[in-house]
């Protein structure tokens, strides 16, 4: 009992004499927990630290308020007050230690400004590489008879540069290459077509899960470029216009700012082409598409 009283008296003496000296000093971090919620510094009750004391620790313009949970003569263990956050420093780093209530009160407005700044959205850019399988729901060709039966299917490859300019919105520009075949049943004939298009799209992201970073999205797009079709060795060339493309998809987060995209879409394509003899042919296609891609 006498020993405890002696330690208490020593603590009061050192606390009174060193409280002012303990304010606004650099301290080295001895240990940081894996959860980033607790850490150890080489300061104890000899430096005016008491169990339950709240102090401010700052580094690189960010800071946390922590409470001393265990204290001995030369060491103390601290726990971050905000259960949602953690420390920004690592073992062996120097941090600014503010041990006075007055300084803590003065620092809180600055911390609030940094917190607000951290919460502000910052635009980011990504690349998207996407492959599509397409199947025509309907198509009409001006140079064929209305009763001609045919199917049309193919694939598309896309690469886009995407700007995430708002928490919920992205805008992308890129190129797309289409390859498809129209299979005519009467007479039996395969009619291949290729297109090279510049494309643009606008995407709305539904609420992104903060823990998994997964989200659903919808989007609309358009495209314009060159088209070529071969009919029984005769080649027609011209332009193609895609308007609109309507998309719905799911984005699955992998790691390191990479997502896998699974998407379904429908689109309308208008094609105007001419043969070497000047005969013009127009084609209208309503496509359905299933896509898989990577955002990185």
Secondary structure as GFF3:
##gff-version 3
##sequence-region A 1 296
A	DSSP	alpha_helix	2	18	.	.	.	ID=ss1
A	DSSP	beta_strand	25	32	.	.	.	ID=ss2
A	DSSP	beta_strand	38	41	.	.	.	ID=ss3
A	DSSP	three_ten_helix	45	47	.	.	.	ID=ss4
A	DSSP	beta_strand	54	59	.	.	.	ID=ss5
A	DSSP	beta_strand	62	71	.	.	.	ID=ss6
A	DSSP	beta_strand	76	80	.	.	.	ID=ss7
A	DSSP	beta_strand	94	98	.	.	.	ID=ss8
A	DSSP	alpha_helix	101	119	.	.	.	ID=ss9
A	DSSP	beta_strand	124	141	.	.	.	ID=ss10
A	DSSP	beta_strand	150	164	.	.	.	ID=ss11
A	DSSP	beta_strand	169	185	.	.	.	ID=ss12
A	DSSP	beta_strand	188	205	.	.	.	ID=ss13
A	DSSP	beta_strand	215	231	.	.	.	ID=ss14
A	DSSP	beta_strand	234	253	.	.	.	ID=ss15
A	DSSP	beta_strand	259	274	.	.	.	ID=ss16
A	DSSP	beta_strand	280	295	.	.	.	ID=ss17
###
